[in-house]
Amino acid sequence: YHNNGVHSLAVSDPDQPHTTVLAGTFSSMDVHPETGEFWLTSIPDFVTPSTVYRYTASGVLKNSWTTGIGANGVWWR
């Protein structure tokens, strides 16, 4: 789940403590359906360009891009 970072928890026992996969504040989170990569956006304000970050499923940053203002998600075709 996405809340002040990216965290994981066991679906079979959601009362157990979560594991932080990625620390940070992100505006949106999408997971690539084939690779399991995390695609996160950061919107600093609505005047400055946003940033898209691409992380591996284990939380290693692969790359990032500066995008337009207010980027709030990604999609694949």
PyMOL Python script that loads the backbone (N, CA, C, O; Angstrom):
from pymol import cmd

cmd.read_pdbstr("""\
ATOM      1  N   TYR A   1       0.830  -1.187   0.000  1.00  0.00           N
ATOM      2  CA  TYR A   1       0.000   0.000   0.000  1.00  0.00           C
ATOM      3  C   TYR A   1       0.866   1.237   0.000  1.00  0.00           C
ATOM      4  O   TYR A   1       2.070   1.154   0.240  1.00  0.00           O
ATOM      5  N   HIS A   2       0.275   2.373  -0.263  1.00  0.00           N
ATOM      6  CA  HIS A   2       0.989   3.639  -0.468  1.00  0.00           C
ATOM      7  C   HIS A   2       0.502   4.635   0.569  1.00  0.00           C
ATOM      8  O   HIS A   2      -0.650   5.066   0.529  1.00  0.00           O
ATOM      9  N   ASN A   3       1.385   5.005   1.506  1.00  0.00           N
ATOM     10  CA  ASN A   3       1.055   5.982   2.538  1.00  0.00           C
ATOM     11  C   ASN A   3       2.368   6.411   3.177  1.00  0.00           C
ATOM     12  O   ASN A   3       2.929   5.668   3.983  1.00  0.00           O
ATOM     13  N   ASN A   4       2.869   7.598   2.832  1.00  0.00           N
ATOM     14  CA  ASN A   4       4.185   8.039   3.313  1.00  0.00           C
ATOM     15  C   ASN A   4       5.252   7.010   2.994  1.00  0.00           C
ATOM     16  O   ASN A   4       6.050   6.650   3.860  1.00  0.00           O
ATOM     17  N   GLY A   5       5.270   6.543   1.783  1.00  0.00           N
ATOM     18  CA  GLY A   5       6.197   5.519   1.327  1.00  0.00           C
ATOM     19  C   GLY A   5       5.408   4.366   0.738  1.00  0.00           C
ATOM     20  O   GLY A   5       4.185   4.433   0.612  1.00  0.00           O
ATOM     21  N   VAL A   6       6.114   3.314   0.380  1.00  0.00           N
ATOM     22  CA  VAL A   6       5.471   2.113  -0.145  1.00  0.00           C
ATOM     23  C   VAL A   6       5.735   1.005   0.854  1.00  0.00           C
ATOM     24  O   VAL A   6       6.876   0.765   1.249  1.00  0.00           O
ATOM     25  N   HIS A   7       4.672   0.336   1.256  1.00  0.00           N
ATOM     26  CA  HIS A   7       4.766  -0.684   2.296  1.00  0.00           C
ATOM     27  C   HIS A   7       4.101  -1.972   1.822  1.00  0.00           C
ATOM     28  O   HIS A   7       3.225  -1.946   0.958  1.00  0.00           O
ATOM     29  N   SER A   8       4.516  -3.077   2.384  1.00  0.00           N
ATOM     30  CA  SER A   8       3.860  -4.347   2.079  1.00  0.00           C
ATOM     31  C   SER A   8       3.371  -4.976   3.366  1.00  0.00           C
ATOM     32  O   SER A   8       3.911  -4.728   4.444  1.00  0.00           O
ATOM     33  N   LEU A   9       2.346  -5.788   3.237  1.00  0.00           N
ATOM     34  CA  LEU A   9       1.834  -6.530   4.383  1.00  0.00           C
ATOM     35  C   LEU A   9       1.260  -7.839   3.885  1.00  0.00           C
ATOM     36  O   LEU A   9       0.932  -7.982   2.708  1.00  0.00           O
ATOM     37  N   ALA A  10       1.143  -8.782   4.785  1.00  0.00           N
ATOM     38  CA  ALA A  10       0.617 -10.099   4.421  1.00  0.00           C
ATOM     39  C   ALA A  10      -0.900 -10.011   4.294  1.00  0.00           C
ATOM     40  O   ALA A  10      -1.581  -9.606   5.236  1.00  0.00           O
ATOM     41  N   VAL A  11      -1.419 -10.380   3.159  1.00  0.00           N
ATOM     42  CA  VAL A  11      -2.866 -10.352   2.941  1.00  0.00           C
ATOM     43  C   VAL A  11      -3.549 -11.329   3.885  1.00  0.00           C
ATOM     44  O   VAL A  11      -4.673 -11.089   4.326  1.00  0.00           O
ATOM     45  N   SER A  12      -2.872 -12.429   4.194  1.00  0.00           N
ATOM     46  CA  SER A  12      -3.457 -13.449   5.076  1.00  0.00           C
ATOM     47  C   SER A  12      -3.576 -12.973   6.520  1.00  0.00           C
ATOM     48  O   SER A  12      -4.392 -13.501   7.276  1.00  0.00           O
ATOM     49  N   ASP A  13      -2.766 -11.972   6.919  1.00  0.00           N
ATOM     50  CA  ASP A  13      -2.826 -11.469   8.292  1.00  0.00           C
ATOM     51  C   ASP A  13      -2.485  -9.982   8.305  1.00  0.00           C
ATOM     52  O   ASP A  13      -1.376  -9.609   8.687  1.00  0.00           O
ATOM     53  N   PRO A  14      -3.427  -9.125   7.892  1.00  0.00           N
ATOM     54  CA  PRO A  14      -3.144  -7.690   7.780  1.00  0.00           C
ATOM     55  C   PRO A  14      -2.887  -7.003   9.118  1.00  0.00           C
ATOM     56  O   PRO A  14      -2.499  -5.835   9.135  1.00  0.00           O
ATOM     57  N   ASP A  15      -3.093  -7.697  10.240  1.00  0.00           N
ATOM     58  CA  ASP A  15      -2.814  -7.093  11.542  1.00  0.00           C
ATOM     59  C   ASP A  15      -1.334  -7.137  11.901  1.00  0.00           C
ATOM     60  O   ASP A  15      -0.907  -6.499  12.863  1.00  0.00           O
ATOM     61  N   GLN A  16      -0.556  -7.885  11.135  1.00  0.00           N
ATOM     62  CA  GLN A  16       0.887  -7.955  11.371  1.00  0.00           C
ATOM     63  C   GLN A  16       1.541  -6.645  10.942  1.00  0.00           C
ATOM     64  O   GLN A  16       0.998  -5.935  10.095  1.00  0.00           O
ATOM     65  N   PRO A  17       2.706  -6.314  11.518  1.00  0.00           N
ATOM     66  CA  PRO A  17       3.397  -5.080  11.111  1.00  0.00           C
ATOM     67  C   PRO A  17       3.747  -5.104   9.622  1.00  0.00           C
ATOM     68  O   PRO A  17       4.010  -6.161   9.048  1.00  0.00           O
ATOM     69  N   HIS A  18       3.744  -3.937   9.019  1.00  0.00           N
ATOM     70  CA  HIS A  18       4.094  -3.832   7.604  1.00  0.00           C
ATOM     71  C   HIS A  18       5.608  -3.752   7.428  1.00  0.00           C
ATOM     72  O   HIS A  18       6.351  -3.507   8.379  1.00  0.00           O
ATOM     73  N   THR A  19       6.038  -3.961   6.204  1.00  0.00           N
ATOM     74  CA  THR A  19       7.436  -3.805   5.828  1.00  0.00           C
ATOM     75  C   THR A  19       7.525  -2.615   4.885  1.00  0.00           C
ATOM     76  O   THR A  19       6.783  -2.549   3.906  1.00  0.00           O
ATOM     77  N   THR A  20       8.422  -1.674   5.164  1.00  0.00           N
ATOM     78  CA  THR A  20       8.609  -0.533   4.275  1.00  0.00           C
ATOM     79  C   THR A  20       9.493  -0.953   3.115  1.00  0.00           C
ATOM     80  O   THR A  20      10.632  -1.377   3.313  1.00  0.00           O
ATOM     81  N   VAL A  21       8.967  -0.834   1.902  1.00  0.00           N
ATOM     82  CA  VAL A  21       9.713  -1.164   0.686  1.00  0.00           C
ATOM     83  C   VAL A  21      10.445   0.076   0.177  1.00  0.00           C
ATOM     84  O   VAL A  21      11.609  -0.006  -0.215  1.00  0.00           O
ATOM     85  N   LEU A  22       9.760   1.232   0.183  1.00  0.00           N
ATOM     86  CA  LEU A  22      10.343   2.504  -0.250  1.00  0.00           C
ATOM     87  C   LEU A  22       9.904   3.599   0.708  1.00  0.00           C
ATOM     88  O   LEU A  22       8.710   3.762   0.960  1.00  0.00           O
ATOM     89  N   ALA A  23      10.851   4.345   1.240  1.00  0.00           N
ATOM     90  CA  ALA A  23      10.521   5.486   2.090  1.00  0.00           C
ATOM     91  C   ALA A  23      10.370   6.714   1.203  1.00  0.00           C
ATOM     92  O   ALA A  23      11.024   6.817   0.165  1.00  0.00           O
ATOM     93  N   GLY A  24       9.523   7.634   1.601  1.00  0.00           N
ATOM     94  CA  GLY A  24       9.366   8.874   0.851  1.00  0.00           C
ATOM     95  C   GLY A  24       7.923   9.265   0.715  1.00  0.00           C
ATOM     96  O   GLY A  24       7.020   8.532   1.116  1.00  0.00           O
ATOM     97  N   THR A  25       7.716  10.424   0.146  1.00  0.00           N
ATOM     98  CA  THR A  25       6.377  10.929  -0.081  1.00  0.00           C
ATOM     99  C   THR A  25       6.135  10.967  -1.582  1.00  0.00           C
ATOM    100  O   THR A  25       6.876  11.615  -2.322  1.00  0.00           O
ATOM    101  N   PHE A  26       5.111  10.280  -2.022  1.00  0.00           N
ATOM    102  CA  PHE A  26       4.791  10.200  -3.443  1.00  0.00           C
ATOM    103  C   PHE A  26       3.343  10.608  -3.648  1.00  0.00           C
ATOM    104  O   PHE A  26       2.514  10.461  -2.750  1.00  0.00           O
ATOM    105  N   SER A  27       3.044  11.117  -4.824  1.00  0.00           N
ATOM    106  CA  SER A  27       1.688  11.571  -5.128  1.00  0.00           C
ATOM    107  C   SER A  27       0.810  10.459  -5.667  1.00  0.00           C
ATOM    108  O   SER A  27      -0.401  10.461  -5.445  1.00  0.00           O
ATOM    109  N   SER A  28       1.415   9.498  -6.382  1.00  0.00           N
ATOM    110  CA  SER A  28       0.650   8.369  -6.891  1.00  0.00           C
ATOM    111  C   SER A  28       1.556   7.162  -7.007  1.00  0.00           C
ATOM    112  O   SER A  28       2.781   7.285  -7.024  1.00  0.00           O
ATOM    113  N   MET A  29       0.936   5.983  -7.089  1.00  0.00           N
ATOM    114  CA  MET A  29       1.683   4.751  -7.252  1.00  0.00           C
ATOM    115  C   MET A  29       0.947   3.849  -8.221  1.00  0.00           C
ATOM    116  O   MET A  29      -0.260   3.640  -8.098  1.00  0.00           O
ATOM    117  N   ASP A  30       1.680   3.317  -9.184  1.00  0.00           N
ATOM    118  CA  ASP A  30       1.148   2.324 -10.115  1.00  0.00           C
ATOM    119  C   ASP A  30       2.135   1.167 -10.138  1.00  0.00           C
ATOM    120  O   ASP A  30       3.335   1.368  -9.952  1.00  0.00           O
ATOM    121  N   VAL A  31       1.639  -0.029 -10.363  1.00  0.00           N
ATOM    122  CA  VAL A  31       2.494  -1.212 -10.447  1.00  0.00           C
ATOM    123  C   VAL A  31       2.321  -1.813 -11.833  1.00  0.00           C
ATOM    124  O   VAL A  31       1.203  -2.101 -12.261  1.00  0.00           O
ATOM    125  N   HIS A  32       3.440  -1.998 -12.532  1.00  0.00           N
ATOM    126  CA  HIS A  32       3.391  -2.552 -13.882  1.00  0.00           C
ATOM    127  C   HIS A  32       2.845  -3.974 -13.802  1.00  0.00           C
ATOM    128  O   HIS A  32       3.358  -4.779 -13.024  1.00  0.00           O
ATOM    129  N   PRO A  33       1.828  -4.301 -14.578  1.00  0.00           N
ATOM    130  CA  PRO A  33       1.176  -5.607 -14.456  1.00  0.00           C
ATOM    131  C   PRO A  33       2.040  -6.796 -14.855  1.00  0.00           C
ATOM    132  O   PRO A  33       1.767  -7.918 -14.428  1.00  0.00           O
ATOM    133  N   GLU A  34       3.064  -6.583 -15.655  1.00  0.00           N
ATOM    134  CA  GLU A  34       3.914  -7.696 -16.087  1.00  0.00           C
ATOM    135  C   GLU A  34       5.222  -7.791 -15.316  1.00  0.00           C
ATOM    136  O   GLU A  34       5.691  -8.892 -15.029  1.00  0.00           O
ATOM    137  N   THR A  35       5.819  -6.647 -14.975  1.00  0.00           N
ATOM    138  CA  THR A  35       7.133  -6.664 -14.326  1.00  0.00           C
ATOM    139  C   THR A  35       7.071  -6.523 -12.815  1.00  0.00           C
ATOM    140  O   THR A  35       8.021  -6.887 -12.122  1.00  0.00           O
ATOM    141  N   GLY A  36       5.962  -5.999 -12.291  1.00  0.00           N
ATOM    142  CA  GLY A  36       5.854  -5.749 -10.854  1.00  0.00           C
ATOM    143  C   GLY A  36       6.612  -4.513 -10.412  1.00  0.00           C
ATOM    144  O   GLY A  36       6.719  -4.252  -9.214  1.00  0.00           O
ATOM    145  N   GLU A  37       7.145  -3.738 -11.369  1.00  0.00           N
ATOM    146  CA  GLU A  37       7.862  -2.516 -11.013  1.00  0.00           C
ATOM    147  C   GLU A  37       6.898  -1.481 -10.444  1.00  0.00           C
ATOM    148  O   GLU A  37       5.728  -1.421 -10.821  1.00  0.00           O
ATOM    149  N   PHE A  38       7.422  -0.665  -9.522  1.00  0.00           N
ATOM    150  CA  PHE A  38       6.668   0.450  -8.961  1.00  0.00           C
ATOM    151  C   PHE A  38       6.951   1.683  -9.805  1.00  0.00           C
ATOM    152  O   PHE A  38       8.109   2.003 -10.074  1.00  0.00           O
ATOM    153  N   TRP A  39       5.914   2.364 -10.216  1.00  0.00           N
ATOM    154  CA  TRP A  39       6.025   3.639 -10.918  1.00  0.00           C
ATOM    155  C   TRP A  39       5.344   4.664 -10.021  1.00  0.00           C
ATOM    156  O   TRP A  39       4.135   4.591  -9.798  1.00  0.00           O
ATOM    157  N   LEU A  40       6.111   5.616  -9.508  1.00  0.00           N
ATOM    158  CA  LEU A  40       5.605   6.592  -8.553  1.00  0.00           C
ATOM    159  C   LEU A  40       5.777   7.997  -9.102  1.00  0.00           C
ATOM    160  O   LEU A  40       6.731   8.273  -9.829  1.00  0.00           O
ATOM    161  N   THR A  41       4.856   8.883  -8.753  1.00  0.00           N
ATOM    162  CA  THR A  41       4.994  10.277  -9.164  1.00  0.00           C
ATOM    163  C   THR A  41       5.172  11.160  -7.937  1.00  0.00           C
ATOM    164  O   THR A  41       4.728  10.830  -6.837  1.00  0.00           O
ATOM    165  N   SER A  42       5.826  12.281  -8.156  1.00  0.00           N
ATOM    166  CA  SER A  42       6.012  13.295  -7.123  1.00  0.00           C
ATOM    167  C   SER A  42       5.590  14.628  -7.714  1.00  0.00           C
ATOM    168  O   SER A  42       6.138  15.076  -8.721  1.00  0.00           O
ATOM    169  N   ILE A  43       4.608  15.260  -7.078  1.00  0.00           N
ATOM    170  CA  ILE A  43       4.106  16.559  -7.527  1.00  0.00           C
ATOM    171  C   ILE A  43       4.525  17.586  -6.478  1.00  0.00           C
ATOM    172  O   ILE A  43       3.912  17.650  -5.412  1.00  0.00           O
ATOM    173  N   PRO A  44       5.559  18.396  -6.753  1.00  0.00           N
ATOM    174  CA  PRO A  44       6.007  19.364  -5.747  1.00  0.00           C
ATOM    175  C   PRO A  44       4.993  20.485  -5.522  1.00  0.00           C
ATOM    176  O   PRO A  44       4.822  20.958  -4.398  1.00  0.00           O
ATOM    177  N   ASP A  45       4.332  20.900  -6.580  1.00  0.00           N
ATOM    178  CA  ASP A  45       3.284  21.929  -6.543  1.00  0.00           C
ATOM    179  C   ASP A  45       2.651  21.928  -7.928  1.00  0.00           C
ATOM    180  O   ASP A  45       2.963  21.058  -8.741  1.00  0.00           O
ATOM    181  N   PHE A  46       1.799  22.852  -8.207  1.00  0.00           N
ATOM    182  CA  PHE A  46       1.160  22.872  -9.515  1.00  0.00           C
ATOM    183  C   PHE A  46       1.720  23.979 -10.410  1.00  0.00           C
ATOM    184  O   PHE A  46       1.015  24.533 -11.253  1.00  0.00           O
ATOM    185  N   VAL A  47       3.014  24.289 -10.205  1.00  0.00           N
ATOM    186  CA  VAL A  47       3.735  25.243 -11.028  1.00  0.00           C
ATOM    187  C   VAL A  47       5.023  24.603 -11.550  1.00  0.00           C
ATOM    188  O   VAL A  47       5.493  24.940 -12.637  1.00  0.00           O
ATOM    189  N   THR A  48       5.587  23.684 -10.774  1.00  0.00           N
ATOM    190  CA  THR A  48       6.854  23.021 -11.081  1.00  0.00           C
ATOM    191  C   THR A  48       6.588  21.671 -11.744  1.00  0.00           C
ATOM    192  O   THR A  48       5.637  20.987 -11.365  1.00  0.00           O
ATOM    193  N   PRO A  49       7.403  21.268 -12.723  1.00  0.00           N
ATOM    194  CA  PRO A  49       7.226  19.940 -13.320  1.00  0.00           C
ATOM    195  C   PRO A  49       7.305  18.823 -12.277  1.00  0.00           C
ATOM    196  O   PRO A  49       8.015  18.935 -11.278  1.00  0.00           O
ATOM    197  N   SER A  50       6.574  17.763 -12.529  1.00  0.00           N
ATOM    198  CA  SER A  50       6.559  16.589 -11.660  1.00  0.00           C
ATOM    199  C   SER A  50       7.708  15.660 -12.029  1.00  0.00           C
ATOM    200  O   SER A  50       8.401  15.881 -13.022  1.00  0.00           O
ATOM    201  N   THR A  51       7.906  14.618 -11.221  1.00  0.00           N
ATOM    202  CA  THR A  51       8.904  13.597 -11.499  1.00  0.00           C
ATOM    203  C   THR A  51       8.243  12.238 -11.428  1.00  0.00           C
ATOM    204  O   THR A  51       7.421  11.993 -10.545  1.00  0.00           O
ATOM    205  N   VAL A  52       8.593  11.346 -12.351  1.00  0.00           N
ATOM    206  CA  VAL A  52       8.157   9.951 -12.315  1.00  0.00           C
ATOM    207  C   VAL A  52       9.379   9.114 -11.965  1.00  0.00           C
ATOM    208  O   VAL A  52      10.442   9.269 -12.566  1.00  0.00           O
ATOM    209  N   TYR A  53       9.219   8.218 -10.980  1.00  0.00           N
ATOM    210  CA  TYR A  53      10.291   7.318 -10.550  1.00  0.00           C
ATOM    211  C   TYR A  53       9.903   5.889 -10.880  1.00  0.00           C
ATOM    212  O   TYR A  53       8.752   5.496 -10.694  1.00  0.00           O
ATOM    213  N   ARG A  54      10.856   5.110 -11.369  1.00  0.00           N
ATOM    214  CA  ARG A  54      10.623   3.697 -11.678  1.00  0.00           C
ATOM    215  C   ARG A  54      11.545   2.853 -10.800  1.00  0.00           C
ATOM    216  O   ARG A  54      12.769   2.961 -10.875  1.00  0.00           O
ATOM    217  N   TYR A  55      10.933   2.014  -9.970  1.00  0.00           N
ATOM    218  CA  TYR A  55      11.669   1.151  -9.048  1.00  0.00           C
ATOM    219  C   TYR A  55      11.417  -0.312  -9.380  1.00  0.00           C
ATOM    220  O   TYR A  55      10.353  -0.668  -9.886  1.00  0.00           O
ATOM    221  N   THR A  56      12.399  -1.153  -9.092  1.00  0.00           N
ATOM    222  CA  THR A  56      12.183  -2.593  -9.212  1.00  0.00           C
ATOM    223  C   THR A  56      11.187  -3.030  -8.147  1.00  0.00           C
ATOM    224  O   THR A  56      10.884  -2.270  -7.226  1.00  0.00           O
ATOM    225  N   ALA A  57      10.682  -4.241  -8.268  1.00  0.00           N
ATOM    226  CA  ALA A  57       9.738  -4.778  -7.283  1.00  0.00           C
ATOM    227  C   ALA A  57      10.375  -4.892  -5.899  1.00  0.00           C
ATOM    228  O   ALA A  57       9.665  -4.934  -4.894  1.00  0.00           O
ATOM    229  N   SER A  58      11.706  -4.941  -5.838  1.00  0.00           N
ATOM    230  CA  SER A  58      12.388  -5.023  -4.542  1.00  0.00           C
ATOM    231  C   SER A  58      12.805  -3.661  -4.012  1.00  0.00           C
ATOM    232  O   SER A  58      13.434  -3.580  -2.957  1.00  0.00           O
ATOM    233  N   GLY A  59      12.464  -2.583  -4.727  1.00  0.00           N
ATOM    234  CA  GLY A  59      12.692  -1.236  -4.215  1.00  0.00           C
ATOM    235  C   GLY A  59      13.973  -0.551  -4.659  1.00  0.00           C
ATOM    236  O   GLY A  59      14.407   0.399  -4.007  1.00  0.00           O
ATOM    237  N   VAL A  60      14.594  -0.997  -5.743  1.00  0.00           N
ATOM    238  CA  VAL A  60      15.806  -0.360  -6.267  1.00  0.00           C
ATOM    239  C   VAL A  60      15.410   0.608  -7.377  1.00  0.00           C
ATOM    240  O   VAL A  60      14.707   0.232  -8.315  1.00  0.00           O
ATOM    241  N   LEU A  61      15.864   1.858  -7.268  1.00  0.00           N
ATOM    242  CA  LEU A  61      15.548   2.862  -8.289  1.00  0.00           C
ATOM    243  C   LEU A  61      16.207   2.489  -9.606  1.00  0.00           C
ATOM    244  O   LEU A  61      17.423   2.303  -9.659  1.00  0.00           O
ATOM    245  N   LYS A  62      15.417   2.375 -10.673  1.00  0.00           N
ATOM    246  CA  LYS A  62      15.950   2.087 -12.010  1.00  0.00           C
ATOM    247  C   LYS A  62      16.221   3.377 -12.768  1.00  0.00           C
ATOM    248  O   LYS A  62      17.281   3.525 -13.378  1.00  0.00           O
ATOM    249  N   ASN A  63      15.271   4.317 -12.738  1.00  0.00           N
ATOM    250  CA  ASN A  63      15.466   5.610 -13.391  1.00  0.00           C
ATOM    251  C   ASN A  63      14.328   6.545 -13.008  1.00  0.00           C
ATOM    252  O   ASN A  63      13.379   6.147 -12.333  1.00  0.00           O
ATOM    253  N   SER A  64      14.439   7.795 -13.450  1.00  0.00           N
ATOM    254  CA  SER A  64      13.402   8.793 -13.183  1.00  0.00           C
ATOM    255  C   SER A  64      13.360   9.774 -14.340  1.00  0.00           C
ATOM    256  O   SER A  64      14.326   9.921 -15.088  1.00  0.00           O
ATOM    257  N   TRP A  65      12.208  10.451 -14.474  1.00  0.00           N
ATOM    258  CA  TRP A  65      11.996  11.414 -15.551  1.00  0.00           C
ATOM    259  C   TRP A  65      11.304  12.645 -15.000  1.00  0.00           C
ATOM    260  O   TRP A  65      10.484  12.556 -14.086  1.00  0.00           O
ATOM    261  N   THR A  66      11.641  13.792 -15.562  1.00  0.00           N
ATOM    262  CA  THR A  66      10.889  15.013 -15.301  1.00  0.00           C
ATOM    263  C   THR A  66       9.742  15.026 -16.295  1.00  0.00           C
ATOM    264  O   THR A  66       9.933  14.757 -17.481  1.00  0.00           O
ATOM    265  N   THR A  67       8.556  15.340 -15.809  1.00  0.00           N
ATOM    266  CA  THR A  67       7.364  15.314 -16.654  1.00  0.00           C
ATOM    267  C   THR A  67       6.667  16.666 -16.623  1.00  0.00           C
ATOM    268  O   THR A  67       7.237  17.664 -16.183  1.00  0.00           O
ATOM    269  N   GLY A  68       5.451  16.683 -17.086  1.00  0.00           N
ATOM    270  CA  GLY A  68       4.653  17.902 -17.037  1.00  0.00           C
ATOM    271  C   GLY A  68       4.190  18.207 -15.621  1.00  0.00           C
ATOM    272  O   GLY A  68       4.477  17.458 -14.687  1.00  0.00           O
ATOM    273  N   ILE A  69       3.497  19.275 -15.478  1.00  0.00           N
ATOM    274  CA  ILE A  69       2.999  19.719 -14.176  1.00  0.00           C
ATOM    275  C   ILE A  69       1.808  18.851 -13.752  1.00  0.00           C
ATOM    276  O   ILE A  69       0.908  18.596 -14.552  1.00  0.00           O
ATOM    277  N   GLY A  70       1.807  18.407 -12.514  1.00  0.00           N
ATOM    278  CA  GLY A  70       0.673  17.677 -11.938  1.00  0.00           C
ATOM    279  C   GLY A  70       0.525  16.240 -12.400  1.00  0.00           C
ATOM    280  O   GLY A  70      -0.595  15.730 -12.426  1.00  0.00           O
ATOM    281  N   ALA A  71       1.609  15.564 -12.766  1.00  0.00           N
ATOM    282  CA  ALA A  71       1.514  14.154 -13.187  1.00  0.00           C
ATOM    283  C   ALA A  71       1.041  13.309 -12.003  1.00  0.00           C
ATOM    284  O   ALA A  71       1.681  13.287 -10.951  1.00  0.00           O
ATOM    285  N   ASN A  72      -0.078  12.620 -12.182  1.00  0.00           N
ATOM    286  CA  ASN A  72      -0.643  11.877 -11.051  1.00  0.00           C
ATOM    287  C   ASN A  72      -0.857  10.402 -11.355  1.00  0.00           C
ATOM    288  O   ASN A  72      -1.704   9.764 -10.729  1.00  0.00           O
ATOM    289  N   GLY A  73      -0.112   9.849 -12.298  1.00  0.00           N
ATOM    290  CA  GLY A  73      -0.225   8.433 -12.580  1.00  0.00           C
ATOM    291  C   GLY A  73       0.429   8.087 -13.907  1.00  0.00           C
ATOM    292  O   GLY A  73       0.781   8.971 -14.688  1.00  0.00           O
ATOM    293  N   VAL A  74       0.586   6.807 -14.151  1.00  0.00           N
ATOM    294  CA  VAL A  74       1.149   6.326 -15.409  1.00  0.00           C
ATOM    295  C   VAL A  74       0.246   5.249 -15.963  1.00  0.00           C
ATOM    296  O   VAL A  74      -0.577   4.688 -15.240  1.00  0.00           O
ATOM    297  N   TRP A  75       0.394   4.957 -17.246  1.00  0.00           N
ATOM    298  CA  TRP A  75      -0.341   3.858 -17.864  1.00  0.00           C
ATOM    299  C   TRP A  75       0.517   3.276 -18.960  1.00  0.00           C
ATOM    300  O   TRP A  75       1.409   3.938 -19.490  1.00  0.00           O
ATOM    301  N   TRP A  76       0.244   2.049 -19.290  1.00  0.00           N
ATOM    302  CA  TRP A  76       1.015   1.326 -20.299  1.00  0.00           C
ATOM    303  C   TRP A  76       0.072   0.904 -21.411  1.00  0.00           C
ATOM    304  O   TRP A  76      -1.105   0.634 -21.173  1.00  0.00           O
ATOM    305  N   ARG A  77       0.605   0.847 -22.638  1.00  0.00           N
ATOM    306  CA  ARG A  77      -0.231   0.363 -23.717  1.00  0.00           C
ATOM    307  C   ARG A  77       0.398  -0.810 -24.389  1.00  0.00           C
ATOM    308  O   ARG A  77      -0.169  -1.358 -25.334  1.00  0.00           O
TER     309      ARG A  77
END
""", "prot")
cmd.dss("prot")
cmd.show_as("cartoon", "prot")
cmd.util.cbc("prot")
cmd.orient("prot")
